[in-house]
Amino acid sequence: MPPAAVTKKVLVALSVQLEVLTKDKLRKFVFGLKKTQENDLDKWSVSFELLDRAKADAQFARAVFLDVDLDLKKVPVEAVQATADKGLNKAQVEYTLTAVGPDADKLAQGKIKESRMARTVGDLFAARNG
């Protein structure tokens, strides 16, 4: 006998905040990962924020903030979804410390453009290794 009704689960939006705090507790990297749907197409964006402080017990101050719309033709959507589901993995944390951090410093100093920083943030997902 066929079922009396059909059910369907539809994800309309998803929002996850991922944070990396350095060992010395002086820097915090915040990635606000957001998934929305528009015309049945998934769209992903990241609000990136770098917070700094002089001492581990001091208040954080915003050093850098950047909103990035991810280009899903260049960023592996499977890695973005896996990051949203499971959080940052070891390779992504290492990438944050070795690539995102230095480029954020350069952006704050006016040595690179926001478009370069946006690519660096997008590459965080390609750094995922499983």
mmCIF file of the C-alpha atoms, coordinates in Angstrom:
data_MODEL
# 
_entry.id   MODEL 
# 
loop_
_atom_site.group_PDB 
_atom_site.id 
_atom_site.type_symbol 
_atom_site.label_atom_id 
_atom_site.label_alt_id 
_atom_site.label_comp_id 
_atom_site.label_asym_id 
_atom_site.label_entity_id 
_atom_site.label_seq_id 
_atom_site.pdbx_PDB_ins_code 
_atom_site.Cartn_x 
_atom_site.Cartn_y 
_atom_site.Cartn_z 
_atom_site.occupancy 
_atom_site.B_iso_or_equiv 
_atom_site.pdbx_formal_charge 
_atom_site.auth_seq_id 
_atom_site.auth_comp_id 
_atom_site.auth_asym_id 
_atom_site.auth_atom_id 
_atom_site.pdbx_PDB_model_num 
ATOM 1   C CA . MET A 1 1   ? 0.000  0.000  0.000  1.00 0.00 ? 1   MET A CA 1 
ATOM 2   C CA . PRO A 1 2   ? 1.483  3.413  -0.943 1.00 0.00 ? 2   PRO A CA 1 
ATOM 3   C CA . PRO A 1 3   ? 2.072  5.964  1.820  1.00 0.00 ? 3   PRO A CA 1 
ATOM 4   C CA . ALA A 1 4   ? -0.702 8.460  2.514  1.00 0.00 ? 4   ALA A CA 1 
ATOM 5   C CA . ALA A 1 5   ? 1.707  11.384 2.400  1.00 0.00 ? 5   ALA A CA 1 
ATOM 6   C CA . VAL A 1 6   ? 5.180  12.280 1.225  1.00 0.00 ? 6   VAL A CA 1 
ATOM 7   C CA . THR A 1 7   ? 7.543  14.225 3.443  1.00 0.00 ? 7   THR A CA 1 
ATOM 8   C CA . LYS A 1 8   ? 10.477 16.316 2.388  1.00 0.00 ? 8   LYS A CA 1 
ATOM 9   C CA . LYS A 1 9   ? 13.242 18.013 4.350  1.00 0.00 ? 9   LYS A CA 1 
ATOM 10  C CA . VAL A 1 10  ? 14.407 21.332 2.875  1.00 0.00 ? 10  VAL A CA 1 
ATOM 11  C CA . LEU A 1 11  ? 17.383 23.226 4.249  1.00 0.00 ? 11  LEU A CA 1 
ATOM 12  C CA . VAL A 1 12  ? 16.650 26.907 3.804  1.00 0.00 ? 12  VAL A CA 1 
ATOM 13  C CA . ALA A 1 13  ? 19.616 28.361 5.679  1.00 0.00 ? 13  ALA A CA 1 
ATOM 14  C CA . LEU A 1 14  ? 22.540 27.312 7.856  1.00 0.00 ? 14  LEU A CA 1 
ATOM 15  C CA . SER A 1 15  ? 24.877 29.411 9.953  1.00 0.00 ? 15  SER A CA 1 
ATOM 16  C CA . VAL A 1 16  ? 27.973 28.191 11.811 1.00 0.00 ? 16  VAL A CA 1 
ATOM 17  C CA . GLN A 1 17  ? 30.660 30.141 13.627 1.00 0.00 ? 17  GLN A CA 1 
ATOM 18  C CA . LEU A 1 18  ? 34.134 28.581 13.698 1.00 0.00 ? 18  LEU A CA 1 
ATOM 19  C CA . GLU A 1 19  ? 36.907 29.995 15.869 1.00 0.00 ? 19  GLU A CA 1 
ATOM 20  C CA . VAL A 1 20  ? 40.656 29.467 16.126 1.00 0.00 ? 20  VAL A CA 1 
ATOM 21  C CA . LEU A 1 21  ? 42.444 30.835 19.194 1.00 0.00 ? 21  LEU A CA 1 
ATOM 22  C CA . THR A 1 22  ? 46.248 30.928 19.065 1.00 0.00 ? 22  THR A CA 1 
ATOM 23  C CA . LYS A 1 23  ? 48.194 29.106 21.792 1.00 0.00 ? 23  LYS A CA 1 
ATOM 24  C CA . ASP A 1 24  ? 49.327 32.397 23.319 1.00 0.00 ? 24  ASP A CA 1 
ATOM 25  C CA . LYS A 1 25  ? 45.643 33.497 23.337 1.00 0.00 ? 25  LYS A CA 1 
ATOM 26  C CA . LEU A 1 26  ? 46.493 36.831 21.702 1.00 0.00 ? 26  LEU A CA 1 
ATOM 27  C CA . ARG A 1 27  ? 44.705 36.259 18.384 1.00 0.00 ? 27  ARG A CA 1 
ATOM 28  C CA . LYS A 1 28  ? 41.320 34.842 17.514 1.00 0.00 ? 28  LYS A CA 1 
ATOM 29  C CA . PHE A 1 29  ? 40.230 33.999 13.982 1.00 0.00 ? 29  PHE A CA 1 
ATOM 30  C CA . VAL A 1 30  ? 36.460 33.863 13.494 1.00 0.00 ? 30  VAL A CA 1 
ATOM 31  C CA . PHE A 1 31  ? 34.816 32.399 10.399 1.00 0.00 ? 31  PHE A CA 1 
ATOM 32  C CA . GLY A 1 32  ? 31.044 32.932 10.225 1.00 0.00 ? 32  GLY A CA 1 
ATOM 33  C CA . LEU A 1 33  ? 30.026 30.379 7.607  1.00 0.00 ? 33  LEU A CA 1 
ATOM 34  C CA . LYS A 1 34  ? 26.565 30.853 6.124  1.00 0.00 ? 34  LYS A CA 1 
ATOM 35  C CA . LYS A 1 35  ? 24.580 28.816 3.601  1.00 0.00 ? 35  LYS A CA 1 
ATOM 36  C CA . THR A 1 36  ? 21.451 30.164 1.950  1.00 0.00 ? 36  THR A CA 1 
ATOM 37  C CA . GLN A 1 37  ? 19.350 29.141 -1.023 1.00 0.00 ? 37  GLN A CA 1 
ATOM 38  C CA . GLU A 1 38  ? 18.279 31.383 -3.847 1.00 0.00 ? 38  GLU A CA 1 
ATOM 39  C CA . ASN A 1 39  ? 16.281 30.021 -6.800 1.00 0.00 ? 39  ASN A CA 1 
ATOM 40  C CA . ASP A 1 40  ? 17.093 26.451 -5.659 1.00 0.00 ? 40  ASP A CA 1 
ATOM 41  C CA . LEU A 1 41  ? 20.835 27.204 -5.766 1.00 0.00 ? 41  LEU A CA 1 
ATOM 42  C CA . ASP A 1 42  ? 23.049 26.993 -2.699 1.00 0.00 ? 42  ASP A CA 1 
ATOM 43  C CA . LYS A 1 43  ? 25.055 30.093 -1.861 1.00 0.00 ? 43  LYS A CA 1 
ATOM 44  C CA . TRP A 1 44  ? 27.852 30.104 0.715  1.00 0.00 ? 44  TRP A CA 1 
ATOM 45  C CA . SER A 1 45  ? 29.446 33.120 2.355  1.00 0.00 ? 45  SER A CA 1 
ATOM 46  C CA . VAL A 1 46  ? 31.998 33.720 5.091  1.00 0.00 ? 46  VAL A CA 1 
ATOM 47  C CA . SER A 1 47  ? 32.266 36.640 7.470  1.00 0.00 ? 47  SER A CA 1 
ATOM 48  C CA . PHE A 1 48  ? 35.940 36.628 8.450  1.00 0.00 ? 48  PHE A CA 1 
ATOM 49  C CA . GLU A 1 49  ? 37.132 38.462 11.519 1.00 0.00 ? 49  GLU A CA 1 
ATOM 50  C CA . LEU A 1 50  ? 40.574 38.688 13.118 1.00 0.00 ? 50  LEU A CA 1 
ATOM 51  C CA . LEU A 1 51  ? 40.657 39.810 16.725 1.00 0.00 ? 51  LEU A CA 1 
ATOM 52  C CA . ASP A 1 52  ? 43.883 40.826 18.500 1.00 0.00 ? 52  ASP A CA 1 
ATOM 53  C CA . ARG A 1 53  ? 44.871 41.746 22.030 1.00 0.00 ? 53  ARG A CA 1 
ATOM 54  C CA . ALA A 1 54  ? 48.133 42.693 23.762 1.00 0.00 ? 54  ALA A CA 1 
ATOM 55  C CA . LYS A 1 55  ? 47.734 40.416 26.799 1.00 0.00 ? 55  LYS A CA 1 
ATOM 56  C CA . ALA A 1 56  ? 45.884 37.136 27.261 1.00 0.00 ? 56  ALA A CA 1 
ATOM 57  C CA . ASP A 1 57  ? 43.561 38.651 29.871 1.00 0.00 ? 57  ASP A CA 1 
ATOM 58  C CA . ALA A 1 58  ? 42.778 41.827 27.871 1.00 0.00 ? 58  ALA A CA 1 
ATOM 59  C CA . GLN A 1 59  ? 39.707 42.421 25.697 1.00 0.00 ? 59  GLN A CA 1 
ATOM 60  C CA . PHE A 1 60  ? 39.943 41.508 22.018 1.00 0.00 ? 60  PHE A CA 1 
ATOM 61  C CA . ALA A 1 61  ? 39.846 44.310 19.452 1.00 0.00 ? 61  ALA A CA 1 
ATOM 62  C CA . ARG A 1 62  ? 38.848 43.838 15.830 1.00 0.00 ? 62  ARG A CA 1 
ATOM 63  C CA . ALA A 1 63  ? 41.876 44.045 13.546 1.00 0.00 ? 63  ALA A CA 1 
ATOM 64  C CA . VAL A 1 64  ? 40.268 42.852 10.295 1.00 0.00 ? 64  VAL A CA 1 
ATOM 65  C CA . PHE A 1 65  ? 36.723 42.157 9.095  1.00 0.00 ? 65  PHE A CA 1 
ATOM 66  C CA . LEU A 1 66  ? 35.752 40.959 5.635  1.00 0.00 ? 66  LEU A CA 1 
ATOM 67  C CA . ASP A 1 67  ? 32.599 39.442 4.102  1.00 0.00 ? 67  ASP A CA 1 
ATOM 68  C CA . VAL A 1 68  ? 33.351 36.907 1.365  1.00 0.00 ? 68  VAL A CA 1 
ATOM 69  C CA . ASP A 1 69  ? 30.871 35.335 -1.078 1.00 0.00 ? 69  ASP A CA 1 
ATOM 70  C CA . LEU A 1 70  ? 32.380 31.981 -2.013 1.00 0.00 ? 70  LEU A CA 1 
ATOM 71  C CA . ASP A 1 71  ? 32.703 31.210 -5.722 1.00 0.00 ? 71  ASP A CA 1 
ATOM 72  C CA . LEU A 1 72  ? 31.574 27.586 -5.812 1.00 0.00 ? 72  LEU A CA 1 
ATOM 73  C CA . LYS A 1 73  ? 33.234 27.137 -9.209 1.00 0.00 ? 73  LYS A CA 1 
ATOM 74  C CA . LYS A 1 74  ? 36.589 27.646 -7.471 1.00 0.00 ? 74  LYS A CA 1 
ATOM 75  C CA . VAL A 1 75  ? 35.879 26.482 -3.921 1.00 0.00 ? 75  VAL A CA 1 
ATOM 76  C CA . PRO A 1 76  ? 35.060 22.779 -3.371 1.00 0.00 ? 76  PRO A CA 1 
ATOM 77  C CA . VAL A 1 77  ? 31.460 22.770 -2.109 1.00 0.00 ? 77  VAL A CA 1 
ATOM 78  C CA . GLU A 1 78  ? 31.958 19.341 -0.499 1.00 0.00 ? 78  GLU A CA 1 
ATOM 79  C CA . ALA A 1 79  ? 34.744 20.773 1.658  1.00 0.00 ? 79  ALA A CA 1 
ATOM 80  C CA . VAL A 1 80  ? 32.603 23.782 2.595  1.00 0.00 ? 80  VAL A CA 1 
ATOM 81  C CA . GLN A 1 81  ? 29.739 21.511 3.646  1.00 0.00 ? 81  GLN A CA 1 
ATOM 82  C CA . ALA A 1 82  ? 32.101 19.183 5.549  1.00 0.00 ? 82  ALA A CA 1 
ATOM 83  C CA . THR A 1 83  ? 33.566 22.170 7.386  1.00 0.00 ? 83  THR A CA 1 
ATOM 84  C CA . ALA A 1 84  ? 30.084 23.400 8.306  1.00 0.00 ? 84  ALA A CA 1 
ATOM 85  C CA . ASP A 1 85  ? 29.125 19.914 9.518  1.00 0.00 ? 85  ASP A CA 1 
ATOM 86  C CA . LYS A 1 86  ? 32.343 18.910 11.324 1.00 0.00 ? 86  LYS A CA 1 
ATOM 87  C CA . GLY A 1 87  ? 34.239 22.138 12.042 1.00 0.00 ? 87  GLY A CA 1 
ATOM 88  C CA . LEU A 1 88  ? 37.776 23.019 11.025 1.00 0.00 ? 88  LEU A CA 1 
ATOM 89  C CA . ASN A 1 89  ? 40.184 20.120 10.747 1.00 0.00 ? 89  ASN A CA 1 
ATOM 90  C CA . LYS A 1 90  ? 43.903 20.136 11.598 1.00 0.00 ? 90  LYS A CA 1 
ATOM 91  C CA . ALA A 1 91  ? 44.984 21.128 8.070  1.00 0.00 ? 91  ALA A CA 1 
ATOM 92  C CA . GLN A 1 92  ? 42.549 24.048 8.061  1.00 0.00 ? 92  GLN A CA 1 
ATOM 93  C CA . VAL A 1 93  ? 43.736 25.269 11.467 1.00 0.00 ? 93  VAL A CA 1 
ATOM 94  C CA . GLU A 1 94  ? 47.328 25.120 10.209 1.00 0.00 ? 94  GLU A CA 1 
ATOM 95  C CA . TYR A 1 95  ? 46.309 27.025 7.057  1.00 0.00 ? 95  TYR A CA 1 
ATOM 96  C CA . THR A 1 96  ? 44.608 29.637 9.240  1.00 0.00 ? 96  THR A CA 1 
ATOM 97  C CA . LEU A 1 97  ? 47.795 30.199 11.220 1.00 0.00 ? 97  LEU A CA 1 
ATOM 98  C CA . THR A 1 98  ? 50.241 30.109 8.284  1.00 0.00 ? 98  THR A CA 1 
ATOM 99  C CA . ALA A 1 99  ? 48.259 31.767 5.461  1.00 0.00 ? 99  ALA A CA 1 
ATOM 100 C CA . VAL A 1 100 ? 45.156 33.549 6.738  1.00 0.00 ? 100 VAL A CA 1 
ATOM 101 C CA . GLY A 1 101 ? 46.977 35.229 9.637  1.00 0.00 ? 101 GLY A CA 1 
ATOM 102 C CA . PRO A 1 102 ? 49.847 36.695 7.603  1.00 0.00 ? 102 PRO A CA 1 
ATOM 103 C CA . ASP A 1 103 ? 47.498 37.872 4.825  1.00 0.00 ? 103 ASP A CA 1 
ATOM 104 C CA . ALA A 1 104 ? 45.163 39.452 7.403  1.00 0.00 ? 104 ALA A CA 1 
ATOM 105 C CA . ASP A 1 105 ? 48.162 41.358 8.776  1.00 0.00 ? 105 ASP A CA 1 
ATOM 106 C CA . LYS A 1 106 ? 49.037 42.521 5.253  1.00 0.00 ? 106 LYS A CA 1 
ATOM 107 C CA . LEU A 1 107 ? 45.431 43.605 4.655  1.00 0.00 ? 107 LEU A CA 1 
ATOM 108 C CA . ALA A 1 108 ? 45.394 45.593 7.907  1.00 0.00 ? 108 ALA A CA 1 
ATOM 109 C CA . GLN A 1 109 ? 48.641 47.302 6.821  1.00 0.00 ? 109 GLN A CA 1 
ATOM 110 C CA . GLY A 1 110 ? 47.265 48.077 3.356  1.00 0.00 ? 110 GLY A CA 1 
ATOM 111 C CA . LYS A 1 111 ? 49.808 45.801 1.644  1.00 0.00 ? 111 LYS A CA 1 
ATOM 112 C CA . ILE A 1 112 ? 47.214 43.599 -0.093 1.00 0.00 ? 112 ILE A CA 1 
ATOM 113 C CA . LYS A 1 113 ? 43.706 44.242 -1.415 1.00 0.00 ? 113 LYS A CA 1 
ATOM 114 C CA . GLU A 1 114 ? 40.475 42.794 -0.064 1.00 0.00 ? 114 GLU A CA 1 
ATOM 115 C CA . SER A 1 115 ? 40.167 40.630 -3.198 1.00 0.00 ? 115 SER A CA 1 
ATOM 116 C CA . ARG A 1 116 ? 43.435 38.870 -2.303 1.00 0.00 ? 116 ARG A CA 1 
ATOM 117 C CA . MET A 1 117 ? 42.261 38.352 1.282  1.00 0.00 ? 117 MET A CA 1 
ATOM 118 C CA . ALA A 1 118 ? 38.951 36.980 -0.020 1.00 0.00 ? 118 ALA A CA 1 
ATOM 119 C CA . ARG A 1 119 ? 40.867 34.372 -2.080 1.00 0.00 ? 119 ARG A CA 1 
ATOM 120 C CA . THR A 1 120 ? 42.917 33.420 0.981  1.00 0.00 ? 120 THR A CA 1 
ATOM 121 C CA . VAL A 1 121 ? 39.760 32.936 3.051  1.00 0.00 ? 121 VAL A CA 1 
ATOM 122 C CA . GLY A 1 122 ? 38.150 30.893 0.251  1.00 0.00 ? 122 GLY A CA 1 
ATOM 123 C CA . ASP A 1 123 ? 41.238 28.689 0.028  1.00 0.00 ? 123 ASP A CA 1 
ATOM 124 C CA . LEU A 1 124 ? 40.635 27.647 3.641  1.00 0.00 ? 124 LEU A CA 1 
ATOM 125 C CA . PHE A 1 125 ? 38.150 25.077 2.351  1.00 0.00 ? 125 PHE A CA 1 
ATOM 126 C CA . ALA A 1 126 ? 40.511 23.652 -0.257 1.00 0.00 ? 126 ALA A CA 1 
ATOM 127 C CA . ALA A 1 127 ? 42.982 23.091 2.601  1.00 0.00 ? 127 ALA A CA 1 
ATOM 128 C CA . ARG A 1 128 ? 40.574 20.526 4.112  1.00 0.00 ? 128 ARG A CA 1 
ATOM 129 C CA . ASN A 1 129 ? 41.982 17.029 3.788  1.00 0.00 ? 129 ASN A CA 1 
ATOM 130 C CA . GLY A 1 130 ? 39.041 14.842 4.647  1.00 0.00 ? 130 GLY A CA 1 
# 
